């Protein structure tokens, strides 16, 4: 997979691991994503949708030439967070 979605994937993994679905109920993160999406907090649901859009844009030929804006926005946010901390 391209590195344009890496920041989103990392953020989604972190969000899932910190969610109640994994922490309190003891489920696997993959199980929470597949079968318990309505139990996930809103930030995790937003990251899930953004990750899907990023992966979908990687296959869109029009976006290949223009660049994957979803992934670039996530990378920009992660760089800003790193510079603030």
Protein Blocks (a to p, Z undefined) as FASTA:
>chain_A
ZZklmmmmmmmmmmmmmpmklmmnopafklmmmmmmmmpcfklmmmmmmmmmmmmmmmmm
klmmnopfklmmmmmmmmmmmmmZZ
